[in-house]
Amino acid sequence: MKNNIFIVNKYLNLYFYNSNYFFYIDLFFLNNLFLKLYIFFNINKYINIIFVDEIYIKYLNFKYRNINKSTDILSFSNLNFFSNNFLLGEIIICPNYILKKYKYKNIYTYNIFNLLIHGFLHLINFNHNNLFDYRRMKFYELFFIKYF
């Protein structure tokens, strides 16, 4: 298993586990997007973004959500799982699942960043359990995609 880590800025780490797949992510764009999110929401803790394969995300989805299938993204807040006070949380994302779900490259790229915003919002306690919360969360997702 080949593991890589890229430290994008002092608040954002990217981990690539089991790199048997290839995808491109613009680190400059990602860095600017998260810096805007940090400033807008006044966040000064770091986030780990972990890219995994479908087998591992399925395992995590079952272990923590009792759902026995793959998914595109999972967010784990520091409040629930970690003891590090400087860590806001972790976003686990599965590029293979997204690539299968969104077959066109331009849609795929858009959805990677849209999903990362979605995961970030979960880390700061946004949810979509009811229609009001869903609309509020969707507003911020679209706002940051359009704003950036």
Backbone as JSON Lines, residues from 0, in Angstrom:
{"i":0,"aa":"M","n":[0.84,-1.18,0.0],"ca":[0.0,0.0,0.0],"c":[0.89,1.24,0.0]}
{"i":1,"aa":"K","n":[0.65,2.12,-0.93],"ca":[1.43,3.35,-1.04],"c":[0.63,4.49,-0.41]}
{"i":2,"aa":"N","n":[1.22,5.16,0.56],"ca":[0.56,6.27,1.23],"c":[1.34,7.55,0.98]}
{"i":3,"aa":"N","n":[0.65,8.62,0.68],"ca":[1.28,9.92,0.47],"c":[0.57,10.95,1.33]}
{"i":4,"aa":"I","n":[1.32,11.95,1.77],"ca":[0.73,13.08,2.49],"c":[1.25,14.36,1.86]}
{"i":5,"aa":"F","n":[0.35,15.32,1.69],"ca":[0.71,16.65,1.24],"c":[0.18,17.64,2.26]}
{"i":6,"aa":"I","n":[1.04,18.49,2.76],"ca":[0.61,19.54,3.66],"c":[0.36,20.77,2.81]}
{"i":7,"aa":"V","n":[-0.91,21.13,2.68],"ca":[-1.3,22.22,1.78],"c":[-1.05,23.56,2.44]}
{"i":8,"aa":"N","n":[-1.46,23.71,3.66],"ca":[-1.15,24.9,4.45],"c":[-1.11,24.47,5.91]}
{"i":9,"aa":"K","n":[-0.91,25.4,6.82],"ca":[-0.75,24.96,8.21],"c":[-2.02,24.4,8.82]}
{"i":10,"aa":"Y","n":[-3.14,24.52,8.09],"ca":[-4.4,24.01,8.6],"c":[-4.97,22.85,7.78]}
{"i":11,"aa":"L","n":[-4.32,22.47,6.71],"ca":[-4.93,21.49,5.82],"c":[-3.9,20.45,5.37]}
{"i":12,"aa":"N","n":[-4.18,19.2,5.68],"ca":[-3.34,18.07,5.27],"c":[-4.13,17.17,4.35]}
{"i":13,"aa":"L","n":[-3.5,16.68,3.29],"ca":[-4.13,15.72,2.39],"c":[-3.4,14.39,2.52]}
{"i":14,"aa":"Y","n":[-4.16,13.33,2.68],"ca":[-3.6,11.99,2.75],"c":[-4.17,11.18,1.6]}
{"i":15,"aa":"F","n":[-3.32,10.46,0.92],"ca":[-3.74,9.56,-0.15],"c":[-3.37,8.14,0.26]}
{"i":16,"aa":"Y","n":[-4.36,7.35,0.55],"ca":[-4.13,5.96,0.93],"c":[-4.43,5.04,-0.24]}
{"i":17,"aa":"N","n":[-3.59,4.04,-0.42],"ca":[-3.79,3.02,-1.44],"c":[-3.99,3.66,-2.81]}
{"i":18,"aa":"S","n":[-2.97,4.31,-3.29],"ca":[-3.06,5.08,-4.53],"c":[-3.03,4.2,-5.77]}
{"i":19,"aa":"N","n":[-3.96,3.3,-5.89],"ca":[-4.08,2.47,-7.09],"c":[-4.92,3.16,-8.14]}
{"i":20,"aa":"Y","n":[-5.38,4.34,-7.87],"ca":[-6.19,5.1,-8.79],"c":[-5.49,6.42,-9.07]}
{"i":21,"aa":"F","n":[-5.88,7.05,-10.13],"ca":[-5.29,8.33,-10.48],"c":[-6.39,9.37,-10.61]}
{"i":22,"aa":"F","n":[-6.17,10.49,-10.01],"ca":[-7.06,11.63,-10.21],"c":[-6.26,12.9,-9.97]}
{"i":23,"aa":"Y","n":[-6.76,13.97,-10.48],"ca":[-6.07,15.25,-10.37],"c":[-6.89,16.16,-9.47]}
{"i":24,"aa":"I","n":[-6.21,16.8,-8.55],"ca":[-6.88,17.82,-7.72],"c":[-5.96,19.03,-7.69]}
{"i":25,"aa":"D","n":[-6.51,20.18,-7.97],"ca":[-5.74,21.41,-8.02],"c":[-5.5,21.89,-6.59]}
{"i":26,"aa":"L","n":[-4.26,21.74,-6.12],"ca":[-3.94,22.1,-4.74],"c":[-4.03,23.6,-4.49]}
{"i":27,"aa":"F","n":[-3.72,24.41,-5.5],"ca":[-3.85,25.86,-5.35],"c":[-5.32,26.24,-5.14]}
{"i":28,"aa":"F","n":[-6.19,25.67,-5.95],"ca":[-7.63,25.92,-5.82],"c":[-8.13,25.43,-4.46]}
{"i":29,"aa":"L","n":[-7.71,24.22,-4.08],"ca":[-8.13,23.65,-2.8],"c":[-7.66,24.51,-1.63]}
{"i":30,"aa":"N","n":[-6.42,24.95,-1.68],"ca":[-5.87,25.8,-0.63],"c":[-6.67,27.1,-0.51]}
{"i":31,"aa":"N","n":[-6.92,27.75,-1.63],"ca":[-7.68,29.01,-1.6],"c":[-9.1,28.8,-1.11]}
{"i":32,"aa":"L","n":[-9.73,27.71,-1.53],"ca":[-11.08,27.41,-1.08],"c":[-11.13,27.25,0.43]}
{"i":33,"aa":"F","n":[-10.21,26.46,0.98],"ca":[-10.24,26.23,2.42],"c":[-9.81,27.46,3.21]}
{"i":34,"aa":"L","n":[-8.9,28.26,2.69],"ca":[-8.56,29.51,3.38],"c":[-9.78,30.41,3.48]}
{"i":35,"aa":"K","n":[-10.59,30.46,2.42],"ca":[-11.82,31.26,2.48],"c":[-12.81,30.69,3.48]}
{"i":36,"aa":"L","n":[-12.91,29.37,3.52],"ca":[-13.79,28.74,4.51],"c":[-13.32,29.04,5.93]}
{"i":37,"aa":"Y","n":[-12.0,28.93,6.16],"ca":[-11.44,29.21,7.49],"c":[-11.73,30.65,7.91]}
{"i":38,"aa":"I","n":[-11.53,31.59,7.0],"ca":[-11.75,33.0,7.31],"c":[-13.22,33.27,7.56]}
{"i":39,"aa":"F","n":[-14.08,32.79,6.67],"ca":[-15.52,33.05,6.77],"c":[-16.09,32.52,8.08]}
{"i":40,"aa":"F","n":[-15.68,31.33,8.49],"ca":[-16.22,30.71,9.7],"c":[-15.3,30.86,10.91]}
{"i":41,"aa":"N","n":[-14.23,31.63,10.77],"ca":[-13.29,31.91,11.85],"c":[-12.76,30.61,12.48]}
{"i":42,"aa":"I","n":[-12.2,29.77,11.65],"ca":[-11.67,28.47,12.08],"c":[-10.15,28.57,12.12]}
{"i":43,"aa":"N","n":[-9.54,28.08,13.2],"ca":[-8.08,28.06,13.27],"c":[-7.56,26.69,13.71]}
{"i":44,"aa":"K","n":[-8.3,25.65,13.38],"ca":[-7.86,24.28,13.65],"c":[-7.59,23.6,12.32]}
{"i":45,"aa":"Y","n":[-6.8,22.56,12.35],"ca":[-6.48,21.93,11.08],"c":[-7.44,20.79,10.77]}
{"i":46,"aa":"I","n":[-7.47,20.44,9.5],"ca":[-8.35,19.41,8.97],"c":[-7.5,18.42,8.18]}
{"i":47,"aa":"N","n":[-7.8,17.16,8.34],"ca":[-7.21,16.13,7.49],"c":[-8.23,15.74,6.44]}
{"i":48,"aa":"I","n":[-7.81,15.76,5.19],"ca":[-8.64,15.24,4.11],"c":[-7.96,13.97,3.65]}
{"i":49,"aa":"I","n":[-8.69,12.86,3.71],"ca":[-8.12,11.56,3.43],"c":[-8.83,10.95,2.24]}
{"i":50,"aa":"F","n":[-8.08,10.61,1.21],"ca":[-8.61,9.99,0.01],"c":[-8.41,8.48,0.13]}
{"i":51,"aa":"V","n":[-9.49,7.73,0.01],"ca":[-9.44,6.29,0.21],"c":[-10.13,5.57,-0.95]}
{"i":52,"aa":"D","n":[-10.0,4.24,-0.97],"ca":[-10.69,3.46,-1.98],"c":[-12.08,3.06,-1.49]}
{"i":53,"aa":"E","n":[-12.85,2.41,-2.36],"ca":[-14.24,2.07,-2.04],"c":[-14.35,1.03,-0.93]}
{"i":54,"aa":"I","n":[-13.42,0.13,-0.84],"ca":[-13.47,-0.9,0.2],"c":[-13.33,-0.25,1.58]}
{"i":55,"aa":"Y","n":[-12.4,0.68,1.7],"ca":[-12.16,1.3,3.0],"c":[-13.3,2.23,3.4]}
{"i":56,"aa":"I","n":[-13.84,2.99,2.46],"ca":[-14.94,3.89,2.83],"c":[-16.19,3.08,3.18]}
{"i":57,"aa":"K","n":[-16.37,1.95,2.53],"ca":[-17.49,1.07,2.87],"c":[-17.33,0.55,4.29]}
{"i":58,"aa":"Y","n":[-16.11,0.16,4.64],"ca":[-15.82,-0.3,6.01],"c":[-16.13,0.79,7.04]}
{"i":59,"aa":"L","n":[-15.66,2.01,6.77],"ca":[-15.92,3.11,7.71],"c":[-17.41,3.44,7.8]}
{"i":60,"aa":"N","n":[-18.09,3.42,6.66],"ca":[-19.52,3.72,6.63],"c":[-20.3,2.69,7.47]}
{"i":61,"aa":"F","n":[-19.88,1.44,7.4],"ca":[-20.54,0.41,8.18],"c":[-20.18,0.53,9.66]}
{"i":62,"aa":"K","n":[-18.91,0.75,9.94],"ca":[-18.45,0.81,11.33],"c":[-19.07,1.98,12.1]}
{"i":63,"aa":"Y","n":[-19.14,3.16,11.47],"ca":[-19.59,4.35,12.2],"c":[-21.03,4.75,11.91]}
{"i":64,"aa":"R","n":[-21.63,4.27,10.8],"ca":[-23.0,4.66,10.48],"c":[-23.93,3.46,10.31]}
{"i":65,"aa":"N","n":[-23.36,2.26,10.42],"ca":[-24.11,1.02,10.27],"c":[-24.81,0.93,8.91]}
{"i":66,"aa":"I","n":[-24.14,1.47,7.88],"ca":[-24.64,1.39,6.5],"c":[-23.61,0.6,5.7]}
{"i":67,"aa":"N","n":[-24.03,-0.54,5.17],"ca":[-23.1,-1.46,4.54],"c":[-23.0,-1.21,3.02]}
{"i":68,"aa":"K","n":[-22.54,0.0,2.66],"ca":[-22.28,0.3,1.26],"c":[-21.28,1.45,1.18]}
{"i":69,"aa":"S","n":[-20.69,1.59,0.0],"ca":[-19.74,2.68,-0.23],"c":[-20.49,4.0,-0.28]}
{"i":70,"aa":"T","n":[-19.75,5.06,-0.09],"ca":[-20.31,6.4,-0.18],"c":[-19.25,7.33,-0.75]}
{"i":71,"aa":"D","n":[-19.62,8.57,-1.04],"ca":[-18.65,9.5,-1.61],"c":[-17.8,10.19,-0.55]}
{"i":72,"aa":"I","n":[-18.41,10.52,0.6],"ca":[-17.7,11.31,1.61],"c":[-18.23,11.0,3.01]}
{"i":73,"aa":"L","n":[-17.32,11.04,3.98],"ca":[-17.67,10.93,5.39],"c":[-16.92,12.03,6.13]}
{"i":74,"aa":"S","n":[-17.53,12.59,7.15],"ca":[-16.88,13.6,7.98],"c":[-16.89,13.13,9.42]}
{"i":75,"aa":"F","n":[-15.75,13.27,10.07],"ca":[-15.63,12.9,11.47],"c":[-15.14,14.11,12.25]}
{"i":76,"aa":"S","n":[-15.98,14.64,13.08],"ca":[-15.66,15.82,13.87],"c":[-14.79,15.45,15.05]}
{"i":77,"aa":"N","n":[-13.91,16.35,15.42],"ca":[-13.05,16.17,16.58],"c":[-13.88,15.99,17.84]}
{"i":78,"aa":"L","n":[-15.06,16.57,17.88],"ca":[-15.9,16.47,19.07],"c":[-16.31,15.03,19.36]}
{"i":79,"aa":"N","n":[-16.38,14.21,18.33],"ca":[-16.87,12.85,18.51],"c":[-15.78,11.8,18.62]}
{"i":80,"aa":"F","n":[-14.68,11.95,17.87],"ca":[-13.76,10.83,17.72],"c":[-12.33,11.09,18.14]}
{"i":81,"aa":"F","n":[-11.89,12.33,18.24],"ca":[-10.48,12.59,18.41],"c":[-10.21,13.34,19.71]}
{"i":82,"aa":"S","n":[-8.97,13.28,20.18],"ca":[-8.61,13.97,21.41],"c":[-7.7,15.17,21.16]}
{"i":83,"aa":"N","n":[-7.29,15.39,19.93],"ca":[-6.39,16.49,19.6],"c":[-7.17,17.8,19.54]}
{"i":84,"aa":"N","n":[-6.82,18.76,20.38],"ca":[-7.55,20.03,20.44],"c":[-7.31,20.92,19.23]}
{"i":85,"aa":"F","n":[-6.25,20.65,18.46],"ca":[-5.95,21.46,17.3],"c":[-6.59,20.91,16.02]}
{"i":86,"aa":"L","n":[-7.22,19.76,16.12],"ca":[-7.83,19.12,14.96],"c":[-9.33,19.37,14.95]}
{"i":87,"aa":"L","n":[-9.82,20.01,13.89],"ca":[-11.26,20.2,13.73],"c":[-11.93,18.88,13.39]}
{"i":88,"aa":"G","n":[-11.29,18.1,12.53],"ca":[-11.84,16.81,12.16],"c":[-11.2,16.27,10.9]}
{"i":89,"aa":"E","n":[-11.81,15.21,10.4],"ca":[-11.29,14.56,9.19],"c":[-12.41,14.38,8.18]}
{"i":90,"aa":"I","n":[-12.06,14.6,6.93],"ca":[-12.97,14.37,5.82],"c":[-12.4,13.2,5.03]}
{"i":91,"aa":"I","n":[-13.18,12.14,4.93],"ca":[-12.77,10.95,4.17],"c":[-13.52,10.99,2.85]}
{"i":92,"aa":"I","n":[-12.81,10.92,1.75],"ca":[-13.45,11.04,0.44],"c":[-12.98,9.9,-0.47]}
{"i":93,"aa":"C","n":[-13.89,9.41,-1.29],"ca":[-13.59,8.29,-2.18],"c":[-13.7,8.73,-3.63]}
{"i":94,"aa":"P","n":[-12.57,9.07,-4.25],"ca":[-12.6,9.53,-5.65],"c":[-13.17,8.48,-6.62]}
{"i":95,"aa":"N","n":[-12.89,7.2,-6.38],"ca":[-13.41,6.16,-7.27],"c":[-14.93,6.16,-7.29]}
{"i":96,"aa":"Y","n":[-15.53,6.28,-6.13],"ca":[-16.99,6.3,-6.04],"c":[-17.55,7.52,-6.78]}
{"i":97,"aa":"I","n":[-16.9,8.66,-6.58],"ca":[-17.35,9.89,-7.24],"c":[-17.18,9.79,-8.75]}
{"i":98,"aa":"L","n":[-16.07,9.23,-9.17],"ca":[-15.82,9.08,-10.6],"c":[-16.87,8.18,-11.25]}
{"i":99,"aa":"K","n":[-17.27,7.13,-10.57],"ca":[-18.33,6.26,-11.1],"c":[-19.68,6.98,-11.11]}
{"i":100,"aa":"K","n":[-19.93,7.75,-10.07],"ca":[-21.22,8.44,-9.94],"c":[-21.34,9.6,-10.93]}
{"i":101,"aa":"Y","n":[-20.26,10.34,-11.11],"ca":[-20.25,11.5,-12.0],"c":[-19.24,11.21,-13.11]}
{"i":102,"aa":"K","n":[-19.68,10.72,-14.2],"ca":[-18.79,10.2,-15.24],"c":[-18.09,11.27,-16.06]}
{"i":103,"aa":"Y","n":[-18.55,12.5,-16.05],"ca":[-17.95,13.54,-16.87],"c":[-16.97,14.34,-16.04]}
{"i":104,"aa":"K","n":[-15.79,14.59,-16.59],"ca":[-14.7,15.19,-15.84],"c":[-15.06,16.55,-15.23]}
{"i":105,"aa":"N","n":[-15.7,17.43,-15.99],"ca":[-16.02,18.74,-15.43],"c":[-16.99,18.61,-14.25]}
{"i":106,"aa":"I","n":[-17.94,17.7,-14.35],"ca":[-18.86,17.48,-13.24],"c":[-18.12,16.83,-12.07]}
{"i":107,"aa":"Y","n":[-17.2,15.92,-12.37],"ca":[-16.41,15.25,-11.35],"c":[-15.61,16.26,-10.53]}
{"i":108,"aa":"T","n":[-14.91,17.16,-11.21],"ca":[-14.1,18.16,-10.51],"c":[-14.98,19.06,-9.64]}
{"i":109,"aa":"Y","n":[-16.09,19.51,-10.2],"ca":[-17.02,20.34,-9.44],"c":[-17.5,19.59,-8.2]}
{"i":110,"aa":"N","n":[-17.83,18.32,-8.35],"ca":[-18.37,17.57,-7.24],"c":[-17.34,17.27,-6.17]}
{"i":111,"aa":"I","n":[-16.07,17.1,-6.53],"ca":[-15.03,16.92,-5.51],"c":[-15.02,18.13,-4.59]}
{"i":112,"aa":"F","n":[-14.99,19.33,-5.16],"ca":[-14.92,20.53,-4.33],"c":[-16.25,20.78,-3.61]}
{"i":113,"aa":"N","n":[-17.35,20.51,-4.26],"ca":[-18.66,20.64,-3.61],"c":[-18.75,19.7,-2.41]}
{"i":114,"aa":"L","n":[-18.28,18.47,-2.59],"ca":[-18.32,17.5,-1.49],"c":[-17.37,17.89,-0.36]}
{"i":115,"aa":"L","n":[-16.22,18.47,-0.69],"ca":[-15.3,18.91,0.35],"c":[-15.91,20.05,1.17]}
{"i":116,"aa":"I","n":[-16.62,20.95,0.51],"ca":[-17.33,22.0,1.24],"c":[-18.4,21.37,2.13]}
{"i":117,"aa":"H","n":[-19.14,20.41,1.57],"ca":[-20.18,19.7,2.31],"c":[-19.58,19.04,3.57]}
{"i":118,"aa":"G","n":[-18.45,18.35,3.39],"ca":[-17.79,17.71,4.52],"c":[-17.32,18.71,5.56]}
{"i":119,"aa":"F","n":[-16.78,19.83,5.09],"ca":[-16.33,20.89,6.0],"c":[-17.5,21.42,6.83]}
{"i":120,"aa":"L","n":[-18.64,21.65,6.18],"ca":[-19.81,22.14,6.9],"c":[-20.27,21.15,7.96]}
{"i":121,"aa":"H","n":[-20.18,19.87,7.68],"ca":[-20.5,18.88,8.71],"c":[-19.54,19.0,9.89]}
{"i":122,"aa":"L","n":[-18.27,19.28,9.63],"ca":[-17.3,19.4,10.71],"c":[-17.62,20.56,11.65]}
{"i":123,"aa":"I","n":[-18.27,21.58,11.12],"ca":[-18.61,22.73,11.98],"c":[-20.08,22.68,12.38]}
{"i":124,"aa":"N","n":[-20.61,21.46,12.44],"ca":[-21.93,21.16,13.01],"c":[-23.13,21.54,12.15]}
{"i":125,"aa":"F","n":[-22.96,21.68,10.86],"ca":[-24.11,21.77,9.97],"c":[-24.62,20.36,9.73]}
{"i":126,"aa":"N","n":[-25.92,20.24,9.49],"ca":[-26.47,18.93,9.14],"c":[-27.62,19.13,8.16]}
{"i":127,"aa":"H","n":[-28.18,18.04,7.71],"ca":[-29.32,18.13,6.79],"c":[-30.39,17.13,7.22]}
{"i":128,"aa":"N","n":[-30.72,17.19,8.51],"ca":[-31.71,16.27,9.09],"c":[-33.15,16.68,8.79]}
{"i":129,"aa":"N","n":[-33.36,17.95,8.47],"ca":[-34.71,18.4,8.12],"c":[-34.59,19.39,6.96]}
{"i":130,"aa":"L","n":[-35.71,19.81,6.42],"ca":[-35.71,20.66,5.23],"c":[-35.03,22.0,5.47]}
{"i":131,"aa":"F","n":[-35.24,22.61,6.63],"ca":[-34.61,23.9,6.92],"c":[-33.08,23.75,6.95]}
{"i":132,"aa":"D","n":[-32.6,22.75,7.68],"ca":[-31.15,22.53,7.76],"c":[-30.56,22.17,6.41]}
{"i":133,"aa":"Y","n":[-31.29,21.36,5.64],"ca":[-30.84,20.99,4.29],"c":[-30.68,22.22,3.42]}
{"i":134,"aa":"R","n":[-31.67,23.11,3.43],"ca":[-31.61,24.32,2.6],"c":[-30.49,25.25,3.05]}
{"i":135,"aa":"R","n":[-30.3,25.36,4.36],"ca":[-29.22,26.22,4.88],"c":[-27.85,25.67,4.46]}
{"i":136,"aa":"M","n":[-27.69,24.37,4.58],"ca":[-26.41,23.76,4.2],"c":[-26.19,23.88,2.7]}
{"i":137,"aa":"K","n":[-27.21,23.64,1.9],"ca":[-27.11,23.75,0.44],"c":[-26.79,25.19,0.04]}
{"i":138,"aa":"F","n":[-27.36,26.17,0.74],"ca":[-27.06,27.57,0.46],"c":[-25.56,27.84,0.6]}
{"i":139,"aa":"Y","n":[-24.96,27.38,1.71],"ca":[-23.53,27.61,1.92],"c":[-22.68,26.85,0.9]}
{"i":140,"aa":"E","n":[-23.07,25.64,0.55],"ca":[-22.32,24.89,-0.47],"c":[-22.3,25.65,-1.78]}
{"i":141,"aa":"L","n":[-23.47,26.09,-2.23],"ca":[-23.56,26.82,-3.51],"c":[-22.89,28.19,-3.42]}
{"i":142,"aa":"F","n":[-23.01,28.83,-2.27],"ca":[-22.37,30.13,-2.06],"c":[-20.86,30.03,-2.24]}
{"i":143,"aa":"F","n":[-20.24,29.02,-1.64],"ca":[-18.78,28.91,-1.72],"c":[-18.33,28.42,-3.09]}
{"i":144,"aa":"I","n":[-19.1,27.59,-3.75],"ca":[-18.75,27.19,-5.12],"c":[-18.83,28.41,-6.03]}
{"i":145,"aa":"K","n":[-19.88,29.21,-5.89],"ca":[-20.05,30.39,-6.73],"c":[-19.07,31.5,-6.33]}
{"i":146,"aa":"Y","n":[-18.88,31.7,-5.03],"ca":[-18.01,32.75,-4.5],"c":[-16.57,32.51,-4.95]}
{"i":147,"aa":"F","n":[-16.19,31.26,-5.07],"ca":[-14.83,30.95,-5.44],"c":[-14.77,30.76,-6.92]}
